[in-house]
């Protein structure tokens, strides 16, 4: 090994883990190196697994890895090692060639670290990608934060902006039924609709409606929908 390192045929990545030929690793290569460095039965987990499953944006920070059991924690630069007495083979799989927690286990782990809104966004992305068996999820011991979201969750929200995501969180806080998002009413697309109550809500901000003319066009549409018998409410979020 020493001779090959000196000849630059091997490049140390972690203790006992080497890149062959050159030190430049792909993202998947960095993930795999972290799993190998953590030892036997290690898997990608938490925020990093959420990024790999495309539930969450990919981060550039430490790589999260979980190892079954609880005999203490190893330390590896650039790796956050979690020890779990509940991790079983049922909670692990292989994705993109890398050992990783299953989507359900990944969501359960994320629920211990994420705030409610980003956790719901992760659930929403997993649902859209067909990664979650909700019948199985509801049989698992899950944190209260995830239980609270599942109590309100009715399917992908199809929101397009942070303002709309915050509006869904507001509905949850006040125990309001979930509206339909980005749907057509009288031939016009609206942000939120409670069809039975004929109630529409638009959530606006100049960050999304970038020009005053676009903003004014939305208000003209609201007037037209009001004349059609709908109750149209427009709110502006600036914070």
Order of alpha helices (4+ residues) and beta strands (2+ residues): alpha-beta-beta-alpha-beta-alpha-beta-beta-beta-beta-alpha-alpha-alpha-alpha-alpha-beta-beta-beta-alpha-beta
